[in-house]
Amino acid sequence: QVQLVESGGGLVQPGGSLRLSCAVSGSIFSIVTWAWYRQAPGKERELVASITRGGSTNYADSVKGRFTISRDNAKDMVYLQMNSLRPEDTAVYYCNTVGAGPYAYWGQGTQVTVSS
């Protein structure tokens, strides 16, 4: 079992930046590949970025070059640095394992709103 607590979201103007944090409790953290997902109203949840235990990363095309995922294995933390934010980035952002589906445990997420 795992507990996920996302934080760092908020309201930001287009072109601005935010840094999201995910605190993970559970012994699985250092073993699995972790990811950030997002879900906009009326849309399916999508995988935004992932990072392996060793630090290998992958990004959705829509965020490539703007977002950076990182992790601190000693602190059981996952981060998402978001730069050059666009209105279409507006969503609730969640962290979870890369293979998480609708029946997995999901935290409350953190709201990111990009608007002028």
C-alpha positions in Angstrom: 0.0 0.0 0.0 1.1 3.5 -0.7 0.1 7.0 0.4 0.6 9.9 -2.0 0.5 13.6 -1.1 0.8 16.1 -4.0 1.5 19.8 -3.4 2.8 22.9 -5.1 0.0 23.7 -7.5 -1.6 27.1 -7.8 -2.6 29.9 -10.2 0.1 31.1 -12.6 0.1 33.3 -15.6 1.1 31.9 -19.0 4.8 31.7 -19.3 5.2 31.2 -15.6 6.6 28.3 -13.6 5.6 26.0 -10.8 7.3 23.2 -8.9 5.2 20.3 -7.8 6.1 17.9 -5.1 4.9 14.4 -4.3 5.6 12.8 -0.9 5.3 9.0 -1.0 4.9 6.8 2.0 5.5 3.1 1.5 8.4 0.8 0.9 7.7 0.6 -2.8 9.1 4.0 -3.6 12.7 3.2 -4.5 11.7 0.1 -6.5 9.3 1.4 -9.1 9.1 3.9 -11.8 7.3 7.0 -10.7 5.2 9.4 -12.8 3.2 12.6 -12.9 -0.2 12.5 -14.5 -2.8 15.2 -15.1 -6.5 15.3 -15.7 -8.4 18.3 -17.1 -12.2 18.5 -16.7 -14.0 16.2 -19.1 -10.7 14.6 -20.2 -9.0 11.3 -19.4 -6.1 11.2 -17.1 -2.8 11.4 -19.1 0.7 10.5 -18.3 2.9 13.6 -18.3 6.3 12.4 -17.2 8.0 9.4 -15.7 11.3 8.7 -14.0 13.0 5.4 -13.1 14.8 4.6 -9.9 18.1 5.3 -11.7 16.9 8.6 -13.1 15.9 7.8 -16.7 13.0 10.1 -17.8 10.3 10.2 -20.4 7.9 13.0 -21.3 4.7 13.5 -23.1 5.2 15.4 -26.4 3.0 18.2 -25.1 5.4 19.0 -22.2 8.8 18.0 -23.6 11.3 20.7 -23.2 9.2 22.6 -20.7 8.8 20.1 -17.8 11.4 18.3 -15.8 10.7 15.3 -13.5 13.1 14.4 -10.7 13.2 12.2 -7.7 15.0 12.0 -4.4 15.2 8.4 -3.4 16.5 9.1 0.1 13.5 11.4 0.9 10.8 9.4 -1.0 9.9 12.5 -3.0 9.1 13.1 -6.7 9.1 16.5 -8.2 7.9 18.2 -11.4 9.4 21.5 -12.5 7.0 23.2 -14.9 8.3 26.1 -17.0 6.8 28.1 -19.8 3.3 27.1 -18.7 0.4 27.3 -21.1 -3.4 27.5 -20.5 -3.7 24.0 -21.8 -1.5 22.8 -18.9 -4.4 23.5 -16.6 -5.4 20.3 -14.8 -5.2 18.4 -11.6 -1.8 16.9 -11.3 -1.2 13.5 -9.6 1.8 11.4 -8.9 1.7 7.6 -9.0 3.6 4.6 -10.4 4.0 4.5 -14.1 1.5 1.6 -14.5 -1.2 3.0 -12.2 -4.8 2.6 -13.5 -8.2 3.6 -12.3 -8.3 0.9 -9.6 -5.0 2.0 -8.1 -4.8 4.3 -5.1 -4.8 7.9 -6.2 -4.2 10.9 -4.0 -6.1 14.1 -4.1 -3.8 15.7 -6.6 -2.9 19.4 -6.8 -4.6 21.9 -9.0 -2.6 23.8 -11.6 -4.3 26.7 -13.3 -2.6 28.7 -16.0 -4.5 31.9 -16.8 -4.0 35.6 -17.3 
